[in-house]
Amino acid sequence: MRYAMAGRSVDDARGRAARSIPLWRMLPGLLRDPLGQLVAVADSAEGEIVRLNLGTIRPYLVTEPAHVQHVLRDNEANYTRGGNSMLWRPVRRLTGEGILSDGPQWQASRARMQPHFTAKRIDSLVDTMSRAVSDAVDEFDEPARTGRWFDAGTELGRVICRAISSVFFADRVSLADQLRIVAAQGTIVTALRARLLLPFVPDAVPVPGDRALSRAIGVVDDIMLPLVRAEMADPRDGDDLLAALARARDEQGRPLDERQVRDDVVASFATATETTYAVLTWLWPILDAHPEIAERLYAELDEVVGTDRTISREQLRALTYTRAVVEELLRMYPAGWLLPRTALADDVIGGTRIKAGSIVVVSSYITQRLARFWDRPDVFDPERFRGDQSRRGHRYAYFPFGGGPHQCLGMYLFNLEAPLVVATMLSRYRFRLREPGMPPKQLAAALRPGRPVIMALSPVRERRPA
């Protein structure tokens, strides 16, 4: 489907005005399938930047990989996450002013945390994470034995939270508190939806979800702040993230205040757990809809993992098809589907003039489904990420973790953790869904299924003891 666009004026010296799509032309599609509508607009634009007339806001839609690179990397200093940006302001009610902000605060937080997210550091944690994931997956034995139905998302959250807690907090967060955090994060992601859709409403004006958001943030603080205070009062000589931040110093050599430590810990934990949770919850309906892919995945796990209880680094490296499945999940269902920016100064991108103060919307979901870059973009096909097929025409045709200086610190952690969770679960169990079919997409701070994915497990075989 092609979309008629308003005419534009041309000024070669300053770039041309962006084509504008009126709201009335998009409204039926936005109400029916918002993301599908935006992908159709981007496909019709054929590489040009368009401006969406959404009433009170008129963001520029930037989807061409070269243009995405300009915003996220080449001229990133001009495109801030601060101000009244449609996503970042409400998200910072949870994460504070640190790793998800801009300027000196962001630079300081990133410099403090970068050493904890290097490939070498994360590789050293494989055994710790593997044991934590295995212990958490052990708790599926009872529902698998009885055939009890459960919410896949909730249970995945528990497994992921256990794994991340083992490396961020050295298991200092109790299982009960981990479950409280999982529930609170689910509330936060959903509660932020109204703020995301109503970016022009001042924070002082209440919108639906605000009370639930405040209560959920309160739950997180009730758990995290005492943990931070105890660590700062009696620092350990540990190498986990909490211990390291509690010992950290600012540029003047002074200890960080508890709010700085809290913000960096909460932001890191929230993004690390939410990304894995959101992406892997889509796995089960995908495998149910594609039994041939499920069989190839099971075959690799049978060959590489067999009946082992925990997965080693060598086994993890050998799970090439498992990793390809995860990468294709990231392409089709990136958790961080929306990366809005605010232009600080006038700019020209691909010949199109961008006005200072305007919102620029970059979306990995949209770019990663463009038909001119991806063959059969709506078909789940892990083979895209195997061998030579994995080479894209442009670096920013695939950017599920963003790009440039603000690229997600936890990218390597996800690329280790997600295959580890998938392999541990599916080497032990087979699953069935109570309601087959792909869930609708819920547009919130992260891209989640719009309904619970309810499933049951059955054991594959007896496994070797630890």
C-alpha positions as a Markdown table, in Angstrom:
| # | Residue | x | y | z |
|---|---|---|---|---|
| 1 | Met | 0.0 | 0.0 | 0.0 |
| 2 | Arg | 1.3 | 3.4 | -0.9 |
| 3 | Tyr | 0.5 | 6.6 | 1.0 |
| 4 | Ala | -0.2 | 10.0 | -0.6 |
| 5 | Met | 2.0 | 12.7 | 1.0 |
| 6 | Ala | 1.7 | 16.4 | 1.1 |
| 7 | Gly | 3.9 | 18.4 | -1.3 |
| 8 | Arg | 7.2 | 19.8 | -0.1 |
| 9 | Ser | 9.3 | 22.8 | -0.9 |
| 10 | Val | 13.0 | 22.5 | -1.9 |
| 11 | Asp | 15.9 | 24.6 | -0.7 |
| 12 | Asp | 19.1 | 23.1 | -1.9 |
| 13 | Ala | 21.2 | 25.1 | 0.5 |
| 14 | Arg | 19.3 | 24.0 | 3.6 |
| 15 | Gly | 17.8 | 20.8 | 2.5 |
| 16 | Arg | 14.2 | 20.1 | 1.4 |
| 17 | Ala | 11.2 | 20.0 | 3.7 |
| 18 | Ala | 10.1 | 16.5 | 4.7 |
| 19 | Arg | 7.1 | 15.0 | 3.1 |
| 20 | Ser | 4.1 | 15.0 | 5.5 |
| 21 | Ile | 1.6 | 12.3 | 5.9 |
| 22 | Pro | -1.8 | 13.6 | 7.3 |
| 23 | Leu | -3.3 | 11.8 | 10.3 |
| 24 | Trp | -6.5 | 11.0 | 8.5 |
| 25 | Arg | -4.7 | 8.8 | 6.0 |
| 26 | Met | -2.9 | 6.8 | 8.7 |
| 27 | Leu | -5.6 | 6.7 | 11.4 |
| 28 | Pro | -7.4 | 3.5 | 10.3 |
| 29 | Gly | -4.1 | 1.6 | 10.1 |
| 30 | Leu | -2.8 | 3.0 | 13.4 |
| 31 | Leu | -5.9 | 1.9 | 15.2 |
| 32 | Arg | -5.8 | -1.6 | 13.6 |
| 33 | Asp | -2.1 | -2.3 | 13.6 |
| 34 | Pro | 0.2 | 0.6 | 14.6 |
| 35 | Leu | 3.5 | -1.0 | 13.9 |
| 36 | Gly | 2.3 | -2.5 | 10.6 |
| 37 | Gln | 1.1 | 0.9 | 9.6 |
| 38 | Leu | 4.4 | 2.5 | 10.3 |
| 39 | Val | 6.3 | -0.2 | 8.4 |
| 40 | Ala | 4.0 | 0.4 | 5.4 |
| 41 | Val | 4.7 | 4.1 | 5.6 |
| 42 | Ala | 8.4 | 3.5 | 5.7 |
| 43 | Asp | 8.3 | 1.1 | 2.8 |
| 44 | Ser | 6.3 | 3.6 | 0.7 |
| 45 | Ala | 8.8 | 6.4 | 1.5 |
| 46 | Glu | 11.5 | 4.3 | -0.3 |
| 47 | Gly | 14.3 | 5.6 | 1.8 |
| 48 | Glu | 13.1 | 9.2 | 2.4 |
| 49 | Ile | 12.4 | 10.8 | 5.7 |
| 50 | Val | 8.8 | 11.6 | 6.3 |
| 51 | Arg | 7.0 | 13.6 | 8.9 |
| 52 | Leu | 4.0 | 12.1 | 10.7 |
| 53 | Asn | 1.2 | 14.4 | 11.5 |
| 54 | Leu | -0.1 | 12.9 | 14.7 |
| 55 | Gly | -2.0 | 16.0 | 15.8 |
| 56 | Thr | -0.2 | 17.6 | 18.7 |
| 57 | Ile | 3.2 | 16.0 | 17.8 |
| 58 | Arg | 4.8 | 15.7 | 14.4 |
| 59 | Pro | 7.9 | 13.5 | 14.6 |
| 60 | Tyr | 10.2 | 12.8 | 11.7 |
| 61 | Leu | 10.3 | 9.0 | 10.9 |
| 62 | Val | 13.9 | 8.0 | 10.2 |
| 63 | Thr | 14.1 | 4.4 | 8.9 |
| 64 | Glu | 16.8 | 4.2 | 6.2 |
| 65 | Pro | 19.9 | 2.5 | 7.7 |
| 66 | Ala | 22.2 | 5.3 | 6.6 |
| 67 | His | 19.9 | 7.9 | 8.1 |
| 68 | Val | 19.7 | 5.9 | 11.3 |
| 69 | Gln | 23.5 | 5.8 | 11.5 |
| 70 | His | 23.5 | 9.6 | 11.1 |
| 71 | Val | 21.2 | 10.1 | 14.1 |
| 72 | Leu | 22.7 | 7.4 | 16.4 |
| 73 | Arg | 26.4 | 7.7 | 15.5 |
| 74 | Asp | 27.6 | 10.2 | 13.0 |
| 75 | Asn | 25.9 | 13.3 | 14.4 |
| 76 | Glu | 24.7 | 11.8 | 17.7 |
| 77 | Ala | 25.6 | 14.9 | 19.7 |
| 78 | Asn | 22.8 | 16.8 | 18.0 |
| 79 | Tyr | 20.2 | 14.2 | 18.9 |
| 80 | Thr | 19.5 | 14.1 | 22.6 |
| 81 | Arg | 17.6 | 11.6 | 24.8 |
| 82 | Gly | 16.8 | 14.5 | 27.1 |
| 83 | Gly | 14.2 | 17.3 | 27.1 |
| 84 | Asn | 10.6 | 16.3 | 26.6 |
| 85 | Ser | 11.4 | 13.3 | 24.4 |
| 86 | Met | 8.4 | 11.0 | 24.2 |
| 87 | Leu | 10.0 | 8.0 | 25.9 |
| 88 | Trp | 13.0 | 9.0 | 27.9 |
| 89 | Arg | 11.3 | 11.4 | 30.3 |
| 90 | Pro | 8.8 | 8.9 | 31.7 |
| 91 | Val | 11.4 | 6.1 | 31.7 |
| 92 | Arg | 13.7 | 8.2 | 33.9 |
| 93 | Arg | 11.1 | 8.2 | 36.6 |
| 94 | Leu | 12.4 | 4.7 | 37.3 |
| 95 | Thr | 16.0 | 4.8 | 36.2 |
| 96 | Gly | 17.0 | 8.3 | 37.2 |
| 97 | Glu | 19.6 | 10.5 | 35.7 |
| 98 | Gly | 22.5 | 8.2 | 34.8 |
| 99 | Ile | 23.1 | 5.6 | 32.2 |
| 100 | Leu | 19.9 | 6.5 | 30.3 |
| 101 | Ser | 20.4 | 10.2 | 30.3 |
| 102 | Asp | 22.8 | 12.5 | 28.3 |
| 103 | Gly | 25.8 | 14.7 | 28.9 |
| 104 | Pro | 28.2 | 14.5 | 31.8 |
| 105 | Gln | 26.0 | 12.3 | 34.0 |
| 106 | Trp | 25.6 | 9.7 | 31.3 |
| 107 | Gln | 29.3 | 9.8 | 30.5 |
| 108 | Ala | 30.3 | 9.3 | 34.1 |
| 109 | Ser | 27.8 | 6.4 | 34.6 |
| 110 | Arg | 28.9 | 4.7 | 31.4 |
| 111 | Ala | 32.6 | 5.0 | 32.2 |
| 112 | Arg | 31.9 | 3.5 | 35.7 |
| 113 | Met | 29.9 | 0.6 | 34.3 |
| 114 | Gln | 31.7 | -0.2 | 31.0 |
| 115 | Pro | 34.3 | -2.5 | 32.5 |
| 116 | His | 31.6 | -4.7 | 33.9 |
| 117 | Phe | 30.0 | -5.3 | 30.4 |
| 118 | Thr | 33.0 | -6.1 | 28.3 |
| 119 | Ala | 33.1 | -9.4 | 26.3 |
| 120 | Lys | 36.0 | -10.7 | 28.5 |
| 121 | Arg | 34.2 | -9.9 | 31.7 |
| 122 | Ile | 30.9 | -11.4 | 30.6 |
| 123 | Asp | 32.6 | -14.6 | 29.3 |
| 124 | Ser | 34.1 | -15.0 | 32.7 |
| 125 | Leu | 30.6 | -15.2 | 34.2 |
| 126 | Val | 29.3 | -18.0 | 32.0 |
| 127 | Asp | 29.7 | -20.7 | 34.7 |
| 128 | Thr | 28.0 | -18.5 | 37.4 |
| 129 | Met | 25.1 | -17.7 | 35.1 |
| 130 | Ser | 24.7 | -21.2 | 33.9 |
| 131 | Arg | 24.4 | -22.5 | 37.5 |
| 132 | Ala | 21.9 | -19.8 | 38.3 |
| 133 | Val | 19.8 | -20.5 | 35.2 |
| 134 | Ser | 19.9 | -24.3 | 35.9 |
| 135 | Asp | 18.8 | -23.8 | 39.5 |
| 136 | Ala | 15.9 | -21.6 | 38.4 |
| 137 | Val | 14.9 | -24.0 | 35.6 |
| 138 | Asp | 14.9 | -26.9 | 38.2 |
| 139 | Glu | 11.7 | -25.4 | 39.6 |
| 140 | Phe | 9.9 | -26.3 | 36.4 |
| 141 | Asp | 10.1 | -30.0 | 37.4 |
| 142 | Glu | 7.0 | -29.9 | 39.4 |
| 143 | Pro | 4.7 | -28.2 | 36.8 |
| 144 | Ala | 6.2 | -30.5 | 34.1 |
| 145 | Arg | 5.4 | -33.6 | 36.2 |
| 146 | Thr | 1.8 | -32.5 | 36.9 |
| 147 | Gly | 1.2 | -30.8 | 33.5 |
| 148 | Arg | 0.2 | -27.6 | 35.2 |
| 149 | Trp | -0.3 | -24.5 | 33.0 |
| 150 | Phe | 1.7 | -21.4 | 33.8 |
| 151 | Asp | 2.4 | -17.9 | 32.5 |
| 152 | Ala | 5.6 | -18.2 | 30.4 |
| 153 | Gly | 6.4 | -14.6 | 30.8 |
| 154 | Thr | 6.2 | -14.6 | 34.5 |
| 155 | Glu | 8.3 | -17.7 | 34.8 |
| 156 | Leu | 10.8 | -16.5 | 32.3 |
| 157 | Gly | 11.1 | -13.4 | 34.4 |
| 158 | Arg | 11.9 | -15.5 | 37.4 |
| 159 | Val | 14.7 | -17.4 | 35.6 |
| 160 | Ile | 16.2 | -14.3 | 34.1 |
| 161 | Cys | 16.0 | -12.4 | 37.3 |
| 162 | Arg | 17.9 | -15.2 | 39.1 |
| 163 | Ala | 20.6 | -15.2 | 36.4 |
| 164 | Ile | 21.1 | -11.4 | 36.4 |
| 165 | Ser | 21.0 | -11.2 | 40.2 |
| 166 | Ser | 23.8 | -13.7 | 40.4 |
| 167 | Val | 26.2 | -11.5 | 38.5 |
| 168 | Phe | 24.9 | -8.0 | 39.5 |
| 169 | Phe | 24.3 | -8.6 | 43.2 |
| 170 | Ala | 26.2 | -11.8 | 44.0 |
| 171 | Asp | 22.8 | -13.4 | 45.0 |
| 172 | Arg | 22.2 | -10.8 | 47.7 |
| 173 | Val | 18.6 | -10.3 | 46.5 |
| 174 | Ser | 16.3 | -13.0 | 47.9 |
| 175 | Leu | 14.1 | -15.1 | 45.6 |
| 176 | Ala | 11.0 | -13.5 | 47.1 |
| 177 | Asp | 12.3 | -10.0 | 46.3 |
| 178 | Gln | 13.3 | -11.1 | 42.8 |
| 179 | Leu | 9.7 | -12.1 | 42.2 |
| 180 | Arg | 8.5 | -8.7 | 43.5 |
| 181 | Ile | 10.9 | -6.9 | 41.1 |
| 182 | Val | 9.7 | -9.0 | 38.2 |
| 183 | Ala | 6.1 | -8.1 | 39.0 |
| 184 | Ala | 6.9 | -4.4 | 39.5 |
| 185 | Gln | 8.8 | -4.2 | 36.2 |
| 186 | Gly | 5.8 | -5.6 | 34.4 |
| 187 | Thr | 3.6 | -3.0 | 36.0 |
| 188 | Ile | 6.1 | -0.2 | 35.1 |
| 189 | Val | 6.4 | -1.2 | 31.4 |
| 190 | Thr | 2.6 | -1.2 | 31.0 |
| 191 | Ala | 2.0 | 1.9 | 33.1 |
| 192 | Leu | 4.4 | 3.9 | 31.0 |
| 193 | Arg | 2.3 | 3.4 | 27.9 |
| 194 | Ala | 0.0 | 6.4 | 28.5 |
| 195 | Arg | 3.0 | 8.7 | 29.0 |
| 196 | Leu | 4.5 | 7.2 | 25.8 |
| 197 | Leu | 1.4 | 7.9 | 23.8 |
| 198 | Leu | 0.8 | 11.4 | 25.4 |
| 199 | Pro | 4.3 | 12.9 | 25.4 |
| 200 | Phe | 2.9 | 16.5 | 25.3 |
| 201 | Val | 1.2 | 16.1 | 28.7 |
| 202 | Pro | 3.3 | 17.7 | 31.5 |
| 203 | Asp | 4.4 | 15.4 | 34.4 |
| 204 | Ala | 2.2 | 17.4 | 36.8 |
| 205 | Val | -0.9 | 16.4 | 34.9 |
| 206 | Pro | -2.0 | 12.9 | 35.9 |
| 207 | Val | -2.6 | 10.3 | 33.2 |
| 208 | Pro | -3.8 | 6.7 | 33.5 |
| 209 | Gly | -1.1 | 4.5 | 34.9 |
| 210 | Asp | 0.6 | 7.1 | 37.0 |
| 211 | Arg | -0.4 | 5.7 | 40.4 |
| 212 | Ala | 0.5 | 2.2 | 39.4 |
| 213 | Leu | 3.8 | 3.4 | 38.1 |
| 214 | Ser | 4.6 | 5.2 | 41.4 |
| 215 | Arg | 3.6 | 2.2 | 43.5 |
| 216 | Ala | 5.8 | -0.1 | 41.3 |
| 217 | Ile | 8.8 | 2.2 | 41.5 |
| 218 | Gly | 8.2 | 2.3 | 45.3 |
| 219 | Val | 8.5 | -1.5 | 45.4 |
| 220 | Val | 11.8 | -1.4 | 43.5 |
| 221 | Asp | 13.2 | 1.2 | 45.8 |
| 222 | Asp | 12.0 | -0.7 | 48.9 |
| 223 | Ile | 14.2 | -3.6 | 47.7 |
| 224 | Met | 17.1 | -1.7 | 46.2 |
| 225 | Leu | 17.8 | 1.2 | 48.5 |
| 226 | Pro | 18.4 | -0.8 | 51.6 |
| 227 | Leu | 20.7 | -3.1 | 49.6 |
| 228 | Val | 22.6 | -0.1 | 48.3 |
| 229 | Arg | 22.8 | 1.5 | 51.8 |
| 230 | Ala | 24.1 | -1.7 | 53.4 |
| 231 | Glu | 26.7 | -2.1 | 50.7 |
| 232 | Met | 27.9 | 1.5 | 51.0 |
| 233 | Ala | 28.0 | 1.3 | 54.8 |
| 234 | Asp | 30.1 | -1.9 | 54.7 |
| 235 | Pro | 31.6 | -2.3 | 51.2 |
| 236 | Arg | 32.6 | -5.9 | 50.1 |
| 237 | Asp | 35.6 | -6.7 | 48.1 |
| 238 | Gly | 33.5 | -8.3 | 45.5 |
| 239 | Asp | 33.5 | -7.9 | 41.7 |
| 240 | Asp | 29.8 | -7.8 | 41.2 |
| 241 | Leu | 28.2 | -4.6 | 39.9 |
| 242 | Leu | 26.7 | -3.5 | 43.2 |
| 243 | Ala | 30.0 | -3.9 | 45.1 |
| 244 | Ala | 31.9 | -2.1 | 42.4 |
| 245 | Leu | 29.6 | 0.9 | 42.3 |
| 246 | Ala | 29.5 | 1.1 | 46.1 |
| 247 | Arg | 33.3 | 1.5 | 46.0 |
| 248 | Ala | 33.3 | 3.9 | 43.0 |
| 249 | Arg | 34.4 | 7.5 | 43.1 |
| 250 | Asp | 33.4 | 10.5 | 41.0 |
| 251 | Glu | 35.7 | 12.7 | 39.0 |
| 252 | Gln | 36.8 | 14.6 | 42.1 |
| 253 | Gly | 37.6 | 11.3 | 44.0 |
| 254 | Arg | 34.5 | 11.5 | 46.2 |
| 255 | Pro | 32.3 | 8.5 | 46.9 |
| 256 | Leu | 29.1 | 8.4 | 44.9 |
| 257 | Asp | 25.9 | 9.3 | 46.7 |
| 258 | Glu | 23.4 | 6.5 | 47.3 |
| 259 | Arg | 21.0 | 7.9 | 44.6 |
| 260 | Gln | 23.7 | 7.7 | 41.9 |
| 261 | Val | 24.4 | 4.1 | 42.9 |
| 262 | Arg | 20.7 | 3.3 | 43.1 |
| 263 | Asp | 20.0 | 4.8 | 39.6 |
| 264 | Asp | 22.9 | 3.0 | 37.9 |
| 265 | Val | 22.0 | -0.4 | 39.6 |
| 266 | Val | 18.3 | -0.1 | 38.9 |
| 267 | Ala | 18.8 | 1.1 | 35.2 |
| 268 | Ser | 21.2 | -1.8 | 34.5 |
| 269 | Phe | 19.1 | -4.4 | 36.2 |
| 270 | Ala | 15.8 | -3.2 | 34.6 |
| 271 | Thr | 17.2 | -3.1 | 31.0 |
| 272 | Ala | 19.1 | -6.4 | 31.4 |
| 273 | Thr | 16.1 | -8.3 | 32.6 |
| 274 | Glu | 13.4 | -6.6 | 30.6 |
| 275 | Thr | 15.2 | -7.0 | 27.2 |
| 276 | Thr | 15.7 | -10.8 | 27.7 |
| 277 | Tyr | 12.2 | -11.2 | 29.2 |
| 278 | Ala | 10.4 | -9.3 | 26.4 |
| 279 | Val | 12.3 | -11.0 | 23.5 |
| 280 | Leu | 12.1 | -14.6 | 24.8 |
| 281 | Thr | 8.4 | -14.5 | 25.6 |
| 282 | Trp | 7.9 | -14.4 | 21.9 |
| 283 | Leu | 9.9 | -17.7 | 21.4 |
| 284 | Trp | 7.1 | -20.1 | 22.4 |
| 285 | Pro | 4.4 | -19.0 | 20.0 |
| 286 | Ile | 7.0 | -18.7 | 17.3 |
| 287 | Leu | 8.2 | -22.3 | 17.8 |
| 288 | Asp | 4.6 | -23.5 | 18.0 |
| 289 | Ala | 3.9 | -21.8 | 14.7 |
| 290 | His | 7.1 | -23.2 | 13.1 |
| 291 | Pro | 7.5 | -26.9 | 14.2 |
| 292 | Glu | 10.3 | -27.4 | 11.6 |
| 293 | Ile | 12.3 | -24.7 | 13.3 |
| 294 | Ala | 11.6 | -26.2 | 16.7 |
| 295 | Glu | 12.7 | -29.6 | 15.5 |
| 296 | Arg | 16.1 | -28.2 | 14.3 |
| 297 | Leu | 16.5 | -26.4 | 17.6 |
| 298 | Tyr | 15.8 | -29.6 | 19.6 |
| 299 | Ala | 18.2 | -31.6 | 17.4 |
| 300 | Glu | 21.0 | -29.2 | 18.1 |
| 301 | Leu | 20.3 | -29.2 | 21.8 |
| 302 | Asp | 20.2 | -33.0 | 21.9 |
| 303 | Glu | 23.6 | -33.2 | 20.2 |
| 304 | Val | 25.4 | -30.4 | 22.0 |
| 305 | Val | 23.8 | -30.4 | 25.5 |
| 306 | Gly | 22.3 | -33.8 | 25.8 |
| 307 | Thr | 21.5 | -34.6 | 29.4 |
| 308 | Asp | 23.9 | -32.2 | 31.0 |
| 309 | Arg | 22.4 | -30.1 | 33.9 |
| 310 | Thr | 24.5 | -27.0 | 33.3 |
| 311 | Ile | 25.8 | -25.7 | 30.0 |
| 312 | Ser | 29.5 | -24.9 | 29.6 |
| 313 | Arg | 31.2 | -22.1 | 27.6 |
| 314 | Glu | 32.3 | -24.6 | 24.9 |
| 315 | Gln | 28.7 | -25.9 | 24.5 |
| 316 | Leu | 27.3 | -22.4 | 24.4 |
| 317 | Arg | 29.7 | -21.5 | 21.5 |
| 318 | Ala | 28.6 | -24.7 | 19.6 |
| 319 | Leu | 24.9 | -23.7 | 19.8 |
| 320 | Thr | 25.0 | -21.9 | 16.4 |
| 321 | Tyr | 21.4 | -22.5 | 15.4 |
| 322 | Thr | 20.1 | -21.6 | 18.9 |
| 323 | Arg | 21.9 | -18.2 | 18.6 |
| 324 | Ala | 20.4 | -17.7 | 15.1 |
| 325 | Val | 16.9 | -18.3 | 16.5 |
| 326 | Val | 17.6 | -15.7 | 19.2 |
| 327 | Glu | 19.0 | -13.2 | 16.6 |
| 328 | Glu | 15.9 | -13.6 | 14.5 |
| 329 | Leu | 13.7 | -13.0 | 17.5 |
| 330 | Leu | 15.6 | -9.8 | 18.0 |
| 331 | Arg | 15.0 | -8.8 | 14.4 |
| 332 | Met | 11.3 | -9.4 | 14.5 |
| 333 | Tyr | 10.5 | -8.5 | 18.1 |
| 334 | Pro | 13.2 | -6.1 | 19.5 |
| 335 | Ala | 12.4 | -5.1 | 23.0 |
| 336 | Gly | 13.8 | -1.6 | 22.5 |
| 337 | Trp | 11.6 | -1.0 | 19.5 |
| 338 | Leu | 11.5 | 2.8 | 19.8 |
| 339 | Leu | 14.5 | 5.3 | 20.1 |
| 340 | Pro | 13.1 | 8.8 | 20.0 |
| 341 | Arg | 15.6 | 11.7 | 19.9 |
| 342 | Thr | 15.2 | 15.5 | 20.1 |
| 343 | Ala | 17.2 | 17.6 | 17.6 |
| 344 | Leu | 19.2 | 20.3 | 19.4 |
| 345 | Ala | 20.0 | 22.2 | 16.2 |
| 346 | Asp | 18.8 | 22.3 | 12.6 |
| 347 | Asp | 20.3 | 19.5 | 10.5 |
| 348 | Val | 20.0 | 17.9 | 7.1 |
| 349 | Ile | 19.6 | 14.1 | 6.8 |
| 350 | Gly | 19.6 | 12.6 | 3.3 |
| 351 | Gly | 18.7 | 15.9 | 1.8 |
| 352 | Thr | 15.8 | 16.5 | 4.2 |
| 353 | Arg | 15.8 | 19.4 | 6.6 |
| 354 | Ile | 15.3 | 18.6 | 10.3 |
| 355 | Lys | 14.2 | 21.5 | 12.4 |
| 356 | Ala | 15.7 | 22.2 | 15.8 |
| 357 | Gly | 13.5 | 21.1 | 18.7 |
| 358 | Ser | 11.8 | 18.4 | 16.6 |
| 359 | Ile | 11.3 | 14.8 | 17.7 |
| 360 | Val | 13.1 | 12.3 | 15.5 |
| 361 | Val | 11.9 | 8.7 | 15.8 |
| 362 | Val | 14.2 | 5.8 | 15.1 |
| 363 | Ser | 12.7 | 2.3 | 15.3 |
| 364 | Ser | 14.6 | -1.0 | 15.1 |
| 365 | Tyr | 11.3 | -2.8 | 14.6 |
| 366 | Ile | 10.5 | -0.8 | 11.5 |
| 367 | Thr | 14.0 | -0.8 | 9.9 |
| 368 | Gln | 14.4 | -4.5 | 10.6 |
| 369 | Arg | 11.2 | -5.2 | 8.6 |
| 370 | Leu | 11.9 | -3.1 | 5.5 |
| 371 | Ala | 11.3 | -5.2 | 2.4 |
| 372 | Arg | 14.2 | -3.5 | 0.5 |
| 373 | Phe | 16.7 | -4.8 | 3.1 |
| 374 | Trp | 15.1 | -8.1 | 4.2 |
| 375 | Asp | 13.7 | -10.9 | 2.0 |
| 376 | Arg | 10.3 | -11.9 | 3.3 |
| 377 | Pro | 10.6 | -9.6 | 6.3 |
| 378 | Asp | 7.5 | -10.9 | 8.1 |
| 379 | Val | 8.7 | -14.5 | 7.9 |
| 380 | Phe | 10.6 | -15.9 | 10.9 |
| 381 | Asp | 13.8 | -17.4 | 9.4 |
| 382 | Pro | 16.9 | -18.1 | 11.5 |
| 383 | Glu | 18.9 | -18.9 | 8.4 |
| 384 | Arg | 19.3 | -15.1 | 7.9 |
| 385 | Phe | 21.9 | -15.3 | 10.6 |
| 386 | Arg | 23.8 | -18.3 | 9.6 |
| 387 | Gly | 27.1 | -18.1 | 7.6 |
| 388 | Asp | 27.3 | -15.6 | 4.8 |
| 389 | Gln | 23.5 | -14.9 | 5.1 |
| 390 | Ser | 24.2 | -13.0 | 8.3 |
| 391 | Arg | 25.9 | -10.1 | 6.4 |
| 392 | Arg | 23.5 | -7.3 | 6.0 |
| 393 | Gly | 23.8 | -4.6 | 3.3 |
| 394 | His | 24.2 | -1.9 | 5.9 |
| 395 | Arg | 25.4 | -2.0 | 9.5 |
| 396 | Tyr | 22.2 | -0.2 | 10.7 |
| 397 | Ala | 19.8 | -2.5 | 8.9 |
| 398 | Tyr | 19.9 | -4.5 | 12.1 |
| 399 | Phe | 20.4 | -2.6 | 15.4 |
| 400 | Pro | 18.3 | -4.2 | 18.1 |
| 401 | Phe | 20.5 | -2.7 | 20.8 |
| 402 | Gly | 20.8 | 0.8 | 19.3 |
| 403 | Gly | 24.1 | 2.1 | 18.0 |
| 404 | Gly | 26.8 | 4.7 | 18.5 |
| 405 | Pro | 27.9 | 5.9 | 21.9 |
| 406 | His | 24.6 | 5.0 | 23.4 |
| 407 | Gln | 24.5 | 1.5 | 22.2 |
| 408 | Cys | 23.2 | -0.8 | 25.0 |
| 409 | Leu | 25.9 | -1.8 | 27.4 |
| 410 | Gly | 24.2 | -5.1 | 28.0 |
| 411 | Met | 24.3 | -6.3 | 24.4 |
| 412 | Tyr | 27.0 | -8.9 | 25.0 |
| 413 | Leu | 25.3 | -10.0 | 28.3 |
| 414 | Phe | 22.0 | -10.6 | 26.4 |
| 415 | Asn | 23.8 | -12.5 | 23.6 |
| 416 | Leu | 25.1 | -14.9 | 26.3 |
| 417 | Glu | 22.2 | -15.1 | 28.6 |
| 418 | Ala | 19.3 | -15.5 | 26.1 |
| 419 | Pro | 20.8 | -18.6 | 24.4 |
| 420 | Leu | 21.7 | -20.0 | 27.8 |
| 421 | Val | 18.1 | -19.7 | 29.0 |
| 422 | Val | 16.7 | -21.2 | 25.8 |
| 423 | Ala | 19.2 | -24.1 | 25.8 |
| 424 | Thr | 18.7 | -25.0 | 29.4 |
| 425 | Met | 14.9 | -25.0 | 29.2 |
| 426 | Leu | 14.5 | -26.8 | 25.9 |
| 427 | Ser | 17.2 | -29.4 | 26.5 |
| 428 | Arg | 15.1 | -30.6 | 29.5 |
| 429 | Tyr | 11.5 | -29.9 | 28.4 |
| 430 | Arg | 9.1 | -29.8 | 25.5 |
| 431 | Phe | 6.2 | -27.4 | 25.7 |
| 432 | Arg | 2.6 | -26.9 | 24.5 |
| 433 | Leu | 0.5 | -23.7 | 24.4 |
| 434 | Arg | -3.0 | -23.4 | 25.7 |
| 435 | Glu | -3.8 | -20.8 | 23.0 |
| 436 | Pro | -1.9 | -21.3 | 19.7 |
| 437 | Gly | -1.2 | -18.4 | 17.5 |
| 438 | Met | 0.9 | -15.2 | 17.7 |
| 439 | Pro | -0.2 | -12.8 | 20.4 |
| 440 | Pro | -0.9 | -9.2 | 19.5 |
| 441 | Lys | 1.9 | -6.7 | 20.1 |
| 442 | Gln | 1.6 | -4.4 | 23.1 |
| 443 | Leu | 3.2 | -1.0 | 22.5 |
| 444 | Ala | 4.7 | 0.1 | 25.7 |
| 445 | Ala | 8.2 | 1.1 | 26.9 |
| 446 | Ala | 9.2 | -2.4 | 25.7 |
| 447 | Leu | 7.6 | -4.5 | 23.0 |
| 448 | Arg | 5.8 | -7.3 | 24.8 |
| 449 | Pro | 3.1 | -9.8 | 23.8 |
| 450 | Gly | -0.3 | -8.2 | 24.3 |
| 451 | Arg | -1.7 | -11.3 | 26.1 |
| 452 | Pro | -0.2 | -13.8 | 28.5 |
| 453 | Val | 1.5 | -16.8 | 26.8 |
| 454 | Ile | 0.2 | -19.7 | 28.8 |
| 455 | Met | 2.0 | -23.1 | 28.4 |
| 456 | Ala | 2.7 | -26.4 | 30.0 |
| 457 | Leu | 5.9 | -28.4 | 30.0 |
| 458 | Ser | 6.8 | -32.1 | 29.7 |
| 459 | Pro | 10.2 | -33.6 | 30.6 |
| 460 | Val | 12.4 | -34.9 | 27.7 |
| 461 | Arg | 14.5 | -37.4 | 29.7 |
| 462 | Glu | 16.3 | -37.9 | 33.0 |
| 463 | Arg | 19.3 | -35.6 | 33.2 |
| 464 | Arg | 22.7 | -36.0 | 34.7 |
| 465 | Pro | 23.1 | -34.9 | 38.3 |
| 466 | Ala | 25.1 | -31.7 | 39.1 |
